[in-house]
Amino acid sequence: MQQGSGEPFPLFSPCLTMANENSFVATLRTYIASERFTLPVFNPISLRVQQELVKKDPNFRTVEKLIRADQSLSSNIVNIANSSLYRGLLPVSTVKAAIVRLGLSEVARIVFTDINRKVFTCRDAQIDAIMKKLWQHSLGCAFAAALLSQRLDFGIMQHEAFSAGLFHDIGKLLILKVLAEKKRKTKGLVVSEELLLGAMDLLHTEQGELLLQRIKMPEIFVVIARDHHLEEYDPDNYLLVLVRMANHICHAMGIGLSHDPAMALSRQPEALQLRLTHSELEHIENFLKTTAGLFD
């Protein structure tokens, strides 16, 4: 048993037992509860932009003001608006003009990827490697969910689907950040990757639900964080169905921490419910294959 900051933290060898796993999960849950209200998970400006953009009717002026408060983000938004993909007859020089040209859905995607990429990093090499995979999976799910919302008419905005995909595994990020903080404070603390990944699988839905509730995200995102792995779920919650399907696509393609190449995507219950065709699935897979940063 390793001591750190006056609290016990069990050290486990790579040779796991169920007793070890249960003890680690219980201890980790206690630490998460103690750190939940003090450990920052998001960049403050990013969080405020996210909270505004995921509303049904985002306030344009509020979004503009928040983006202007971050010099790096402001510059990136303007540069993208002037890029060959979006460039108009005249260049834009203000955040307001850039938002008008890009539209809120595209601004949401840029903000989330620009700022949150930095959130998924850690000085601890073991945790940083897992965070990189988690970022790839979260971003892959975000793109896949947005593409599904675009191709299937369920009245779901692309930026809403993108955000839901990005946030669905946020409980895993919280767990990793809490453990990184404990490893920083506890000299010599060693946790095997198998044990850590197992604990993340067990805890991330409950911890994601609690985290999104605490930062006052819309209830629909809280439900998705909680229910995206349940065998029985609300089939009328189409945003949840889109994220679950996006999750399947990323697992089948090996985007993230797990890879199930034998998964028959067209036979998944969500694919059948959404009436996805092979052509639609192929389009999404091709998009993800050519998206920078999703694969090592």
C-alpha positions in Angstrom: 0.0 0.0 0.0 1.5 3.4 -1.1 0.9 6.4 1.0 0.5 9.9 -0.5 -1.0 13.1 0.8 -2.0 11.2 4.0 -4.3 8.9 2.0 -3.8 5.3 1.0 -3.7 4.3 -2.7 -3.2 0.7 -3.6 -0.4 -0.3 -5.9 -1.2 -3.1 -8.3 1.0 -5.3 -10.4 0.0 -6.1 -14.0 -1.2 -9.5 -12.7 -4.8 -8.6 -11.9 -7.3 -10.3 -9.7 -11.0 -9.4 -9.3 -10.3 -8.3 -5.7 -7.7 -5.9 -6.9 -10.0 -4.5 -9.5 -12.9 -4.0 -7.1 -10.6 -2.4 -4.6 -9.1 0.0 -7.2 -12.5 1.0 -8.6 -13.9 1.7 -5.1 -10.8 3.8 -4.2 -10.8 5.6 -7.5 -14.5 6.5 -7.1 -13.8 8.0 -3.7 -10.9 10.1 -5.1 -13.1 11.3 -8.0 -15.8 12.4 -5.5 -13.2 14.4 -3.5 -11.7 16.1 -6.6 -14.8 16.6 -8.7 -15.5 20.1 -7.6 -11.9 21.4 -7.6 -10.2 19.8 -10.6 -10.7 21.7 -13.8 -11.6 19.5 -16.8 -12.3 22.1 -19.4 -10.7 25.4 -20.4 -13.0 28.1 -18.8 -13.6 30.0 -22.0 -14.1 26.7 -23.9 -16.7 25.6 -21.4 -18.7 28.9 -21.6 -18.6 28.8 -25.5 -19.7 25.1 -25.3 -22.6 25.9 -22.9 -23.9 28.6 -25.3 -23.4 26.8 -28.6 -25.3 23.7 -27.4 -28.4 25.6 -26.6 -31.3 25.3 -29.0 -31.0 29.0 -29.8 -27.4 30.2 -29.2 -26.9 33.9 -28.7 -24.8 35.2 -31.5 -23.4 38.1 -29.5 -22.5 36.0 -26.6 -20.6 33.5 -28.8 -18.8 36.4 -30.5 -17.8 38.0 -27.1 -16.5 34.7 -25.7 -14.4 33.9 -28.8 -12.9 37.4 -28.8 -11.8 36.9 -25.2 -9.3 34.2 -26.4 -6.8 35.7 -28.8 -5.5 32.4 -30.2 -9.1 31.1 -30.9 -10.1 34.5 -32.4 -7.2 34.4 -34.8 -7.9 30.8 -35.8 -11.6 31.5 -36.5 -10.7 34.5 -38.7 -8.0 32.5 -40.5 -10.3 29.6 -41.3 -13.0 32.0 -42.5 -10.4 33.4 -45.0 -9.2 30.0 -46.1 -9.7 28.6 -49.6 -12.6 26.5 -48.3 -14.7 29.5 -47.1 -13.1 32.6 -48.7 -15.6 35.1 -50.1 -15.1 38.0 -52.4 -13.6 40.1 -49.6 -11.5 38.9 -46.6 -13.0 39.1 -43.2 -11.1 40.8 -40.4 -13.4 40.5 -37.4 -14.7 37.6 -35.3 -18.3 38.7 -36.0 -17.8 38.6 -39.7 -16.0 35.3 -39.5 -18.9 33.7 -37.5 -21.4 35.0 -40.1 -19.5 33.5 -42.9 -18.8 30.1 -41.2 -22.2 29.6 -39.4 -22.6 28.5 -35.8 -22.3 24.8 -36.6 -18.9 25.2 -38.2 -17.8 27.6 -35.4 -18.9 25.0 -32.8 -16.7 22.4 -34.5 -13.7 24.7 -34.7 -14.0 25.8 -31.1 -14.4 22.3 -29.7 -11.5 20.9 -31.7 -9.2 23.9 -31.3 -9.5 24.1 -27.5 -10.4 20.6 -26.4 -7.4 19.0 -28.1 -5.3 20.8 -25.5 -7.5 19.4 -22.7 -6.7 15.8 -23.7 -3.0 16.0 -22.7 -1.0 15.1 -19.6 2.6 15.2 -18.5 2.4 11.6 -17.3 3.4 9.4 -20.3 1.0 6.5 -19.5 -2.0 8.7 -19.1 -1.1 11.0 -22.0 -1.0 8.0 -24.4 -4.5 7.0 -23.2 -5.8 10.6 -23.5 -4.6 10.8 -27.1 -6.6 7.7 -28.0 -9.6 9.1 -26.0 -9.4 12.4 -27.9 -9.3 10.5 -31.3 -12.3 8.5 -30.3 -14.3 11.5 -29.0 -13.5 13.5 -32.1 -14.3 10.5 -34.4 -17.6 10.1 -32.7 -18.3 13.8 -33.0 -17.7 13.8 -36.7 -19.6 10.6 -37.3 -22.6 11.8 -35.3 -22.6 15.1 -37.2 -22.5 13.3 -40.5 -25.3 11.1 -39.5 -27.4 14.2 -38.5 -26.6 15.7 -41.9 -27.6 12.7 -43.9 -30.6 11.7 -41.9 -33.5 14.1 -41.3 -34.4 13.9 -37.6 -34.4 17.6 -36.8 -31.0 17.4 -35.1 -28.6 20.3 -35.7 -25.1 19.3 -36.8 -23.4 21.2 -34.0 -25.7 19.5 -31.5 -24.8 16.1 -32.8 -21.1 17.0 -32.9 -21.2 18.1 -29.3 -23.0 15.0 -28.1 -20.4 12.8 -29.8 -17.6 14.8 -28.3 -19.0 14.7 -24.8 -20.3 11.1 -24.6 -17.1 9.7 -23.0 -16.2 12.8 -20.9 -16.3 10.6 -17.8 -13.2 8.9 -19.0 -11.4 12.2 -19.3 -12.4 13.1 -15.7 -11.1 9.7 -14.4 -7.8 10.2 -16.2 -7.3 13.7 -14.9 -8.1 12.6 -11.3 -5.6 9.7 -11.6 -3.0 12.0 -13.1 -3.3 14.4 -10.2 -2.9 11.5 -7.7 0.1 10.2 -9.5 1.6 13.7 -9.4 1.1 13.8 -5.6 2.0 10.2 -4.8 5.6 9.3 -5.5 6.1 5.9 -7.0 2.4 5.2 -7.7 2.0 2.6 -10.4 -1.3 1.4 -12.0 -1.3 -1.1 -14.8 -3.0 0.0 -18.0 -5.3 -3.1 -18.0 -6.5 -2.1 -14.5 -7.0 1.6 -15.5 -8.9 0.8 -18.7 -11.1 -1.6 -16.8 -11.9 1.0 -14.2 -12.7 3.6 -16.9 -15.1 1.2 -18.6 -16.9 0.6 -15.3 -17.1 4.2 -14.0 -17.2 6.5 -17.0 -20.9 6.6 -17.6 -21.8 7.5 -14.0 -19.0 10.0 -13.7 -19.8 11.6 -17.1 -23.4 12.0 -16.0 -22.3 13.7 -12.7 -19.7 15.9 -14.4 -22.1 17.2 -17.1 -24.8 17.9 -14.5 -22.3 19.8 -12.4 -21.2 22.1 -15.3 -24.9 22.6 -16.2 -24.8 21.1 -19.7 -28.3 20.5 -21.3 -30.0 17.4 -20.0 -29.9 15.7 -23.4 -26.1 15.5 -23.1 -26.3 14.2 -19.6 -28.6 11.4 -20.7 -26.2 10.4 -23.6 -23.2 10.3 -21.3 -25.2 8.0 -19.0 -27.0 5.8 -21.5 -24.7 5.3 -24.5 -23.8 1.7 -23.4 -27.2 0.5 -22.0 -28.7 -2.5 -23.7 -32.2 -1.0 -23.1 -32.4 2.7 -24.0 -34.9 5.2 -25.3 -35.2 4.5 -29.1 -37.1 7.8 -29.5 -34.1 9.8 -28.4 -32.6 10.1 -31.8 -29.6 12.1 -30.7 -28.7 9.2 -28.4 -29.2 6.8 -31.2 -26.9 8.8 -33.5 -24.1 8.9 -30.9 -24.5 5.1 -30.2 -24.2 4.5 -33.9 -21.2 6.8 -34.2 -19.6 4.9 -31.3 -20.1 1.6 -33.2 -18.5 3.1 -36.3 -15.4 4.2 -34.4 -15.0 0.9 -32.6 -15.3 -1.0 -35.9 -12.6 1.3 -37.4 -10.3 1.2 -34.4 -10.6 4.9 -33.7 -9.8 5.2 -30.0 -9.1 2.7 -27.2 -10.7 -0.4 -28.7 -11.0 -2.1 -32.1 -13.7 -4.6 -33.2 -13.1 -5.1 -37.0 -15.5 -8.0 -37.1 -18.4 -5.8 -36.1 -21.2 -5.8 -38.8 -22.2 -2.1 -38.7 -25.2 -2.5 -40.9 -26.7 -5.1 -38.6 -26.4 -3.0 -35.4 -29.8 -2.2 -33.9 -29.1 1.5 -34.3 -28.2 1.1 -38.0 -31.5 -0.8 -38.5 -33.5 1.8 -36.7 -31.9 4.6 -38.7 -32.2 2.6 -41.9 -28.6 3.2 -42.8 -27.5 2.0 -46.2 -24.1 0.5 -47.0 -23.5 3.6 -49.1 -24.1 5.9 -46.2 -21.9 3.9 -43.9 -19.2 3.8 -46.5 -19.4 7.6 -46.9 -18.9 8.2 -43.2 -16.1 5.6 -42.9 -14.3 7.2 -45.9 -14.6 10.7 -44.3 -13.1 9.4 -41.0 -10.3 7.6 -42.8 -9.2 10.9 -44.4 -9.6 13.1 -41.4 -6.3 14.1 -39.9 -5.5 13.1 -36.4 -7.9 10.2 -35.9 -5.3 7.5 -36.4 -1.7 7.1 -35.2 
